[in-house]
């Protein structure tokens, strides 16, 4: 569960007020007005006609809060609701996201600037440095926008909630610290050496994403378990280090000192050597000097790798995934409960409109009129297929009124997956279990328009061919043959320079295949009709690439007039013929991706990747934050630490001094440095991959100090050990989720299917696990404080 309660607490639980008026003079026995107190359990609740619009506005906002898993603890008067909806509108949120992106991107332009074509100090020109005041002015505008953002949030939730919201308090402090540091920069005319605000800029990204906050809380709660395994790993490392220094002491025979000299000369070197061996980056190099003397020495290194790399490291991965997933599951369940609270709050608001059909207050039953709900759903900002499903279900409710339980069930549509692009076939029925269909998915009806009807027998015959599934199969085979032809020609011409290549045969082959692609597109347009053709995304994908290929091919013929006698004409215009042919070949290769939806496992993999981009952005966002912070710290610590070699303006610039084999200098890793922000990100990525990461650690240790190893080891633990393993585990979770869902359908139909899911659905337990009777745990209250109205609710 979340560290903070979903909704703040209060000592005043006597009444509910959905307005801004004063309720101190209201009579409990009289009809209620907007300024009156209205208890959700009071059956005598009434409103005036001119206030019904405000109730509807409140219900619309609560339903939108439920859809987005937002807290309903905010002001509910008319003006605040208008501000609230504007604040969470798409244009406002996109503008805030763009501001965050701009302020983070300033690190690429600020001194030291990354605006050079290379980061290699041997060839890097002087970078363009922005004039003093340019980036500072942009940053000031961004800080003003952030100030407005925190002011709007604080106003909407009220002062009491602001005082207990740690993220908003931190938001204010970060803005204040940034403004102070900005003022120092301006006063020093941009000549300061360290800008502290660059290190805290990622906070703006974190505070704007609720899922990132949940992820951080889950990581925080997982740290004790991670620390226990890391402690065991450190004990394993220290133990083998001591044993290694005893096995490989300095010998009087210099020929037997290879292992000691290179890897066990002292305690820091022995620790770092075995730490790198834990990542297998220096295997078998670390073992070779001793192994060449005696076979038995290999047992030491094998035991270390088996115990450390294959047992403890994998155990750490399992613990990270298991603990993190458990906390995240609880947090996501909290979000689902928050959604049900929002739905229930909307129901309670609508029930406060008073007795229905002139019934007495004693006979009043909490129900919502169906036309009122339909009016609200038309105003709610949500996806159209969810709106249609809910409205259709509401229209089928008998009696024209909806009680609390039925109202909650209507919005269960929000907890269902959406399956897109399911091709229906009379001969291939979709096999779905009844419970699975009810709990997990909803099939959108009328996805594709009807096929056109032709009177001509010839057009009917063409339509039959164009709409047949085997036309797609043949098209995939032809696309494969085209790719194979391109691959064959590239292999044959791999050793030739551009002027020696014969593009005539390549052009003939491409023209033949492009002609077939055009014929296939025309046949499908005739078979399905224009609208029907565009209703399939695969057809749009094919059509776009076919038109591009046809246009490029015509341009080649018009520009170069290729013939057998002149297969490689001289360049005309900006792009040479070879570059245009290469562009055509790349488009053909990309077009071959059309086969992905036709293969079940490949379609699931592709769908998993797409969902990762859409739904796991919060997890990647945390990684971006960590990269950003470590890159800034790396620039502070190691900027300019490794100088360019003497005589670095030409080739063989490193031949004037002796280099150790496998060192930073010998491998010419000069572009990997901390001299600017962009190169720092690349170097951190190289270390995260752990291939030759010991080269960077050794180089910065030699050029700076032994303490620099702490920076690289901490980055390895944060990125490679914890976050990469967690990200891989989440990929497995997403894929397993989709794989289980796909097996509820027939194999033939799942090939052309794509699931749309969310992180909340992915980490949801068995269907129906969140069928919480919120009626028994929701206690809606309105608090009258300083003339401001809030909706307060809390869970048991």
ZAMARGU-4260 file (C-alpha; in steps of 0.2 Angstrom, whole numbers, plus 5000, padded with zeros to 4 digits):
<rodrens>
0) 5000/5000/5000 | 5005/5018/4998 | 5015/5026/5012 | 5002/5040/5013 | 4983/5037/5014
5) 4974/5039/4998 | 4963/5053/5006 | 4967/5064/5020 | 4959/5062/5037 | 4948/5074/5047
10) 4940/5075/5064 | 4924/5082/5057 | 4913/5068/5050 | 4896/5075/5054 | 4890/5081/5037
15) 4893/5083/5018 | 4893/5099/5010 | 4895/5100/4991 | 4895/5119/4990 | 4904/5135/4996
20) 4890/5142/5006 | 4888/5143/5025 | 4880/5128/5032 | 4879/5135/5050 | 4861/5141/5048
25) 4854/5126/5039 | 4839/5117/5047 | 4841/5098/5047 | 4822/5096/5044 | 4821/5108/5029
30) 4824/5105/5011 | 4843/5107/5007 | 4850/5121/4996 | 4867/5122/4989 | 4873/5131/5005
35) 4867/5117/5016 | 4874/5102/5024 | 4869/5086/5015 | 4873/5069/5023 | 4875/5054/5012
40) 4864/5044/5024 | 4851/5058/5025 | 4836/5053/5015 | 4828/5071/5015 | 4842/5078/5004
45) 4835/5090/4991 | 4842/5103/4979 | 4835/5117/4969 | 4834/5116/4950 | 4847/5128/4946
50) 4860/5118/4957 | 4858/5102/4947 | 4871/5108/4935 | 4884/5109/4949 | 4880/5091/4955
55) 4882/5085/4937 | 4899/5094/4936 | 4905/5086/4952 | 4900/5069/4946 | 4909/5072/4929
60) 4925/5076/4939 | 4923/5062/4951 | 4921/5049/4936 | 4936/5057/4927 | 4946/5055/4944
65) 4941/5037/4944 | 4946/5034/4926 | 4964/5042/4929 | 4966/5034/4947 | 4966/5051/4954
70) 4962/5056/4972 | 4945/5064/4974 | 4951/5074/4989 | 4950/5092/4981 | 4938/5107/4981
75) 4921/5104/4973 | 4914/5121/4971 | 4910/5127/4953 | 4925/5138/4950 | 4937/5125/4958
80) 4930/5111/4947 | 4932/5122/4931 | 4950/5125/4936 | 4953/5107/4940 | 4947/5101/4923
85) 4957/5114/4914 | 4972/5109/4924 | 4970/5090/4920 | 4966/5094/4902 | 4977/5087/4888
90) 4984/5103/4882 | 4989/5109/4900 | 4997/5092/4904 | 5006/5091/4888 | 5012/5109/4891
95) 5018/5104/4908 | 5027/5089/4901 | 5035/5099/4887 | 5041/5111/4901 | 5049/5097/4910
100) 5057/5090/4895 | 5064/5108/4891 | 5072/5110/4908 | 5080/5093/4908 | 5087/5096/4890
105) 5096/5112/4895 | 5110/5100/4902 | 5115/5097/4884 | 5117/5115/4880 | 5124/5122/4896
110) 5142/5123/4898 | 5151/5111/4895 | 5140/5110/4879 | 5137/5094/4870 | 5134/5102/4853
115) 5149/5095/4844 | 5149/5081/4831 | 5161/5070/4841 | 5165/5068/4859 | 5183/5062/4855
120) 5195/5075/4863 | 5207/5071/4849 | 5196/5078/4835 | 5182/5087/4845 | 5181/5106/4839
125) 5177/5120/4851 | 5159/5117/4856 | 5146/5131/4853 | 5143/5139/4870 | 5126/5149/4872
130) 5128/5167/4878 | 5126/5170/4896 | 5108/5173/4899 | 5100/5163/4885 | 5098/5146/4895
135) 5095/5156/4911 | 5080/5165/4903 | 5073/5148/4897 | 5075/5141/4914 | 5067/5156/4922
140) 5052/5153/4911 | 5051/5135/4916 | 5053/5139/4934 | 5038/5151/4933 | 5028/5138/4925
145) 5032/5126/4939 | 5028/5139/4952 | 5010/5141/4943 | 5009/5122/4943 | 5012/5120/4962
150) 5001/5135/4966 | 4987/5127/4956 | 4989/5110/4964 | 4990/5118/4982 | 4974/5129/4979
155) 4964/5114/4972 | 4968/5102/4987 | 4968/5116/5000 | 4981/5121/5014 | 4977/5107/5026
160) 4981/5094/5012 | 4996/5104/5006 | 5004/5103/5023 | 5004/5084/5024 | 5008/5081/5006
165) 5027/5078/5006 | 5029/5079/4987 | 5021/5096/4985 | 5032/5102/5000 | 5047/5095/4991
170) 5041/5103/4975 | 5041/5120/4983 | 5058/5118/4991 | 5066/5112/4974 | 5059/5127/4965
175) 5065/5139/4979 | 5083/5131/4978 | 5083/5132/4959 | 5078/5150/4960 | 5092/5154/4973
180) 5105/5145/4962 | 5099/5153/4947 | 5101/5170/4955 | 5119/5165/4960 | 5123/5160/4942
185) 5116/5177/4935 | 5125/5187/4948 | 5142/5178/4944 | 5139/5181/4925 | 5138/5162/4922
190) 5156/5159/4928 | 5152/5148/4942 | 5159/5130/4942 | 5145/5120/4949 | 5126/5123/4946
195) 5117/5113/4960 | 5100/5115/4952 | 5106/5104/4938 | 5107/5089/4950 | 5089/5092/4957
200) 5080/5095/4940 | 5075/5077/4939 | 5063/5080/4953 | 5051/5089/4941 | 5049/5073/4931
205) 5046/5062/4947 | 5033/5073/4955 | 5023/5074/4939 | 5020/5055/4938 | 5010/5046/4951
210) 5016/5029/4944 | 5034/5035/4946 | 5030/5040/4964 | 5023/5022/4967 | 5038/5015/4959
215) 5050/5024/4971 | 5040/5019/4986 | 5041/5001/4981 | 5060/5002/4978 | 5061/5010/4995
220) 5052/4996/5003 | 5062/4983/4993 | 5079/4990/4999 | 5080/4980/5015 | 5079/4964/5006
225) 5091/4970/4993 | 5103/4976/5006 | 5103/4959/5014 | 5108/4950/4998 | 5121/4963/4994
230) 5128/4961/5011 | 5130/4942/5008 | 5137/4946/4991 | 5150/4958/4999 | 5155/4944/5012
235) 5157/4932/4998 | 5168/4945/4989 | 5179/4949/5004 | 5181/4931/5008 | 5187/4926/4991
240) 5198/4941/4991 | 5207/4936/5007 | 5209/4918/5000 | 5215/4925/4983 | 5229/4936/4992
245) 5234/4920/5001 | 5235/4909/4986 | 5243/4922/4975 | 5257/4930/4985 | 5272/4938/4978
250) 5285/4925/4974 | 5304/4927/4972 | 5302/4919/4955 | 5297/4934/4944 | 5290/4922/4931
255) 5277/4916/4944 | 5271/4934/4949 | 5260/4937/4934 | 5244/4934/4944 | 5250/4945/4959
260) 5257/4959/4948 | 5241/4961/4938 | 5226/4957/4950 | 5231/4953/4968 | 5245/4966/4971
265) 5236/4974/4985 | 5218/4974/4993 | 5210/4987/4983 | 5216/4979/4967 | 5211/4962/4972
270) 5194/4968/4977 | 5191/4977/4961 | 5197/4962/4951 | 5185/4950/4959 | 5171/4962/4958
275) 5174/4964/4939 | 5175/4945/4938 | 5158/4944/4947 | 5151/4953/4931 | 5161/4941/4920
280) 5169/4956/4911 | 5187/4951/4914 | 5184/4932/4912 | 5195/4922/4908 | 5209/4936/4908
285) 5210/4937/4927 | 5213/4918/4928 | 5225/4915/4913 | 5242/4920/4923 | 5238/4908/4937
290) 5230/4895/4926 | 5246/4894/4914 | 5256/4889/4929 | 5244/4876/4936 | 5227/4869/4932
295) 5222/4868/4950 | 5221/4887/4951 | 5206/4887/4940 | 5196/4879/4954 | 5197/4896/4964
300) 5190/4906/4950 | 5176/4894/4945 | 5170/4892/4963 | 5170/4911/4964 | 5160/4913/4948
305) 5148/4899/4952 | 5144/4905/4970 | 5144/4924/4966 | 5138/4926/4948 | 5126/4911/4945
310) 5119/4909/4963 | 5120/4925/4973 | 5117/4937/4958 | 5102/4927/4952 | 5096/4926/4969
315) 5097/4945/4970 | 5087/4947/4954 | 5074/4935/4961 | 5072/4945/4977 | 5071/4961/4968
320) 5058/4955/4957 | 5048/4946/4970 | 5048/4960/4983 | 5046/4974/4971 | 5031/4965/4962
325) 5023/4962/4979 | 5024/4980/4984 | 5019/4986/4967 | 5004/4974/4967 | 4998/4982/4984
330) 5000/4999/4977 | 4991/4996/4961 | 4977/4988/4972 | 4976/5004/4981 | 4974/5013/4964
335) 4959/5001/4960 | 4951/5005/4976 | 4954/5024/4973 | 4944/5021/4956 | 4930/5013/4965
340) 4930/5028/4978 | 4928/5040/4964 | 4914/5030/4956 | 4905/5029/4973 | 4908/5048/4976
345) 4899/5052/4959 | 4884/5041/4964 | 4883/5049/4981 | 4883/5067/4973 | 4869/5062/4961
350) 4859/5054/4975 | 4859/5071/4984 | 4848/5078/4971 | 4833/5073/4982 | 4818/5062/4981
355) 4813/5056/4964 | 4796/5057/4956 | 4789/5067/4970 | 4791/5053/4983 | 4792/5058/5001
360) 4809/5060/5010 | 4805/5045/5021 | 4803/5034/5005 | 4818/5041/4996 | 4830/5027/4990
365) 4848/5031/4984 | 4846/5029/4965 | 4852/5038/4950 | 4841/5042/4935 | 4847/5034/4919
370) 4845/5050/4908 | 4856/5059/4921 | 4869/5046/4920 | 4869/5047/4901 | 4871/5066/4901
375) 4886/5064/4913 | 4894/5051/4902 | 4893/5063/4887 | 4903/5076/4896 | 4916/5064/4904
380) 4933/5064/4895 | 4937/5046/4891 | 4940/5034/4877 | 4925/5032/4866 | 4924/5013/4867
385) 4923/5014/4886 | 4909/5027/4885 | 4899/5018/4872 | 4900/5002/4883 | 4895/5010/4899
390) 4881/5020/4890 | 4874/5004/4882 | 4874/4995/4898 | 4865/5009/4907 | 4852/5010/4894
395) 4848/4992/4897 | 4845/4994/4915 | 4826/4990/4919 | 4816/5003/4927 | 4826/5018/4922
400) 4835/5020/4939 | 4852/5013/4945 | 4856/5009/4963 | 4873/5009/4970 | 4878/4992/4966
405) 4872/4993/4948 | 4881/5010/4946 | 4897/5002/4952 | 4895/4987/4940 | 4893/4999/4925
410) 4910/5005/4927 | 4918/4988/4928 | 4920/4991/4909 | 4935/5002/4914 | 4944/4986/4921
415) 4942/4976/4905 | 4956/4974/4892 | 4952/4980/4875 | 4956/4969/4860 | 4958/4977/4844
420) 4959/4971/4826 | 4950/4955/4829 | 4946/4947/4812 | 4929/4939/4813 | 4926/4924/4802
425) 4911/4912/4801 | 4922/4897/4798 | 4934/4902/4812 | 4924/4906/4828 | 4932/4915/4842
430) 4933/4903/4857 | 4930/4913/4873 | 4925/4906/4890 | 4910/4915/4897 | 4919/4921/4913
435) 4934/4926/4904 | 4924/4937/4892 | 4914/4945/4906 | 4929/4949/4917 | 4944/4952/4906
440) 4939/4958/4888 | 4927/4968/4878 | 4926/4965/4859 | 4922/4982/4850 | 4908/4979/4838
445) 4908/4986/4820 | 4927/4988/4819 | 4927/4986/4800 | 4915/4993/4787 | 4905/4981/4776
450) 4913/4976/4759 | 4906/4985/4744 | 4894/4976/4732 | 4898/4975/4714 | 4887/4970/4700
455) 4900/4965/4687 | 4906/4947/4688 | 4924/4952/4685 | 4924/4964/4700 | 4916/4951/4711
460) 4930/4939/4706 | 4943/4952/4709 | 4935/4956/4726 | 4935/4938/4731 | 4954/4937/4727
465) 4958/4954/4735 | 4949/4950/4752 | 4955/4932/4753 | 4967/4928/4767 | 4979/4919/4756
470) 4983/4935/4746 | 4991/4941/4762 | 5000/4925/4764 | 5007/4926/4746 | 5012/4944/4749
475) 5022/4939/4764 | 5031/4926/4754 | 5035/4939/4740 | 5041/4951/4753 | 5052/4938/4760
480) 5059/4934/4743 | 5062/4953/4740 | 5072/4954/4756 | 5082/4938/4751 | 5087/4945/4734
485) 5093/4961/4743 | 5103/4951/4755 | 5111/4941/4741 | 5116/4956/4731 | 5123/4965/4747
490) 5134/4950/4751 | 5140/4949/4733 | 5144/4968/4733 | 5151/4969/4750 | 5169/4971/4745
495) 5165/4983/4731 | 5166/5002/4732 | 5150/5012/4727 | 5157/5016/4709 | 5160/4998/4705
500) 5143/4992/4710 | 5131/4987/4696 | 5114/4995/4701 | 5105/4989/4685 | 5100/4972/4692
505) 5095/4979/4708 | 5084/4991/4700 | 5076/4978/4689 | 5072/4967/4704 | 5065/4981/4715
510) 5054/4987/4700 | 5047/4969/4699 | 5043/4968/4717 | 5036/4985/4719 | 5024/4982/4704
515) 5018/4967/4714 | 5016/4977/4730 | 5006/4990/4720 | 4995/4976/4712 | 4992/4969/4729
520) 4987/4986/4736 | 4974/4989/4722 | 4967/4971/4724 | 4964/4974/4743 | 4956/4991/4739
525) 4944/4983/4727 | 4941/4969/4739 | 4938/4979/4755 | 4933/4996/4748 | 4943/5012/4752
530) 4936/5013/4770 | 4938/4995/4773 | 4956/4995/4767 | 4960/5009/4779 | 4951/5001/4793
535) 4966/4988/4794 | 4982/4995/4801 | 4992/4982/4792 | 4985/4989/4776 | 4989/5006/4781
540) 5007/5001/4784 | 5008/4992/4768 | 5001/5006/4758 | 5012/5019/4765 | 5028/5010/4761
545) 5021/5005/4744 | 5018/5023/4739 | 5035/5028/4746 | 5043/5015/4736 | 5034/5019/4720
550) 5038/5037/4722 | 5056/5034/4725 | 5057/5022/4710 | 5049/5035/4698 | 5061/5048/4705
555) 5076/5036/4701 | 5070/5033/4683 | 5066/5052/4680 | 5082/5058/4687 | 5095/5045/4681
560) 5087/5036/4666 | 5095/5019/4670 | 5099/5008/4656 | 5110/4992/4653 | 5123/5002/4645
565) 5124/5015/4659 | 5120/5006/4675 | 5128/5018/4687 | 5126/5036/4680 | 5134/5051/4688
570) 5126/5060/4702 | 5113/5073/4699 | 5105/5083/4713 | 5108/5082/4731 | 5106/5063/4733
575) 5116/5051/4722 | 5108/5036/4714 | 5116/5023/4726 | 5109/5033/4740 | 5092/5032/4733
580) 5093/5014/4729 | 5099/5011/4747 | 5084/5021/4753 | 5073/5010/4743 | 5081/4994/4750
585) 5079/5000/4768 | 5060/5004/4765 | 5058/4986/4758 | 5066/4979/4773 | 5055/4989/4784
590) 5040/4983/4774 | 5044/4965/4778 | 5039/4969/4796 | 5021/4966/4790 | 5023/4948/4794
595) 5024/4951/4813 | 5005/4950/4815 | 5003/4934/4806 | 5014/4924/4818 | 5007/4921/4835
600) 5023/4922/4846 | 5031/4936/4836 | 5014/4946/4837 | 5015/4943/4856 | 5033/4949/4857
605) 5029/4964/4846 | 5014/4968/4856 | 5024/4967/4872 | 5037/4979/4866 | 5023/4992/4861
610) 5015/4990/4878 | 5031/4992/4887 | 5034/5009/4878 | 5016/5014/4882 | 5013/5008/4900
615) 5031/5005/4908 | 5036/5023/4904 | 5036/5026/4923 | 5050/5013/4926 | 5060/5019/4912
620) 5057/5037/4919 | 5066/5032/4935 | 5080/5025/4925 | 5081/5042/4916 | 5082/5051/4932
625) 5096/5040/4939 | 5105/5042/4923 | 5103/5061/4924 | 5109/5062/4942 | 5124/5051/4939
630) 5129/5060/4923 | 5129/5077/4932 | 5139/5070/4947 | 5151/5062/4934 | 5154/5078/4926
635) 5157/5087/4942 | 5170/5073/4947 | 5179/5069/4931 | 5177/5083/4919 | 5193/5085/4909
640) 5201/5071/4920 | 5208/5062/4905 | 5217/5073/4893 | 5219/5070/4875 | 5236/5062/4870
645) 5249/5073/4863 | 5249/5076/4844 | 5230/5071/4843 | 5226/5081/4828 | 5230/5067/4815
650) 5230/5048/4813 | 5240/5036/4824 | 5240/5050/4838 | 5243/5037/4851 | 5259/5029/4844
655) 5271/5041/4853 | 5269/5034/4870 | 5269/5016/4877 | 5252/5009/4881 | 5247/4994/4891
660) 5237/4981/4881 | 5219/4982/4885 | 5220/4999/4893 | 5209/5014/4890 | 5223/5022/4879
665) 5227/5006/4869 | 5208/5003/4865 | 5206/5021/4860 | 5191/5024/4871 | 5194/5043/4871
670) 5176/5047/4865 | 5170/5039/4882 | 5172/5053/4894 | 5163/5065/4906 | 5168/5080/4897
675) 5150/5084/4893 | 5132/5078/4897 | 5129/5068/4881 | 5146/5059/4882 | 5143/5056/4901
680) 5126/5047/4897 | 5135/5036/4884 | 5149/5031/4896 | 5136/5027/4910 | 5127/5016/4897
685) 5144/5007/4893 | 5147/5004/4911 | 5129/4997/4913 | 5132/4985/4900 | 5147/4979/4910
690) 5157/4974/4894 | 5175/4981/4898 | 5168/4992/4912 | 5184/4989/4921 | 5193/4998/4908
695) 5184/5014/4912 | 5186/5011/4931 | 5205/5008/4929 | 5207/5024/4918 | 5199/5036/4930
700) 5207/5028/4945 | 5224/5031/4937 | 5220/5049/4932 | 5211/5054/4948 | 5211/5043/4964
705) 5207/5026/4970 | 5190/5033/4977 | 5183/5035/4960 | 5180/5016/4960 | 5166/5020/4972
710) 5157/5030/4959 | 5158/5016/4946 | 5153/5002/4958 | 5138/5012/4965 | 5132/5015/4947
715) 5134/4997/4943 | 5124/4992/4958 | 5111/5004/4954 | 5109/5002/4935 | 5115/4984/4931
720) 5111/4975/4947 | 5095/4982/4952 | 5086/4992/4938 | 5091/4982/4923 | 5086/4966/4932
725) 5069/4974/4937 | 5066/4980/4920 | 5069/4963/4913 | 5057/4955/4926 | 5044/4968/4921
730) 5046/4963/4903 | 5043/4945/4908 | 5028/4950/4918 | 5020/4959/4903 | 5024/4945/4891
735) 5017/4931/4903 | 5001/4942/4905 | 4998/4943/4887 | 5003/4925/4884 | 4990/4919/4897
740) 4977/4930/4889 | 4981/4924/4871 | 4978/4906/4876 | 4960/4910/4880 | 4957/4912/4861
745) 4959/4901/4847 | 4976/4900/4839 | 4970/4906/4822 | 4962/4922/4829 | 4975/4927/4841
750) 4987/4929/4826 | 4979/4945/4821 | 4975/4952/4838 | 4983/4965/4849 | 4979/4968/4868
755) 4978/4985/4875 | 4982/4984/4894 | 4988/4995/4908 | 5000/4993/4922 | 4986/4992/4934
760) 4978/4978/4924 | 4994/4969/4922 | 4998/4968/4940 | 4980/4965/4945 | 4977/4948/4953
765) 4963/4936/4948 | 4948/4943/4939 | 4936/4950/4952 | 4949/4952/4966 | 4945/4970/4966
770) 4926/4968/4968 | 4927/4977/4984 | 4910/4983/4991 | 4915/5001/4993 | 4898/5005/4999
775) 4903/4998/5016 | 4920/5007/5017 | 4917/5023/5009 | 4911/5037/5020 | 4909/5053/5010
780) 4910/5069/5019 | 4911/5087/5015 | 4921/5099/5026 | 4916/5117/5028 | 4933/5126/5032
785) 4936/5144/5029 | 4922/5145/5017 | 4930/5132/5005 | 4921/5116/5001 | 4931/5099/5000
790) 4925/5082/4997 | 4933/5070/5010 | 4932/5051/5009 | 4942/5038/5018 | 4943/5019/5017
795) 4942/5007/5032
</rodrens>
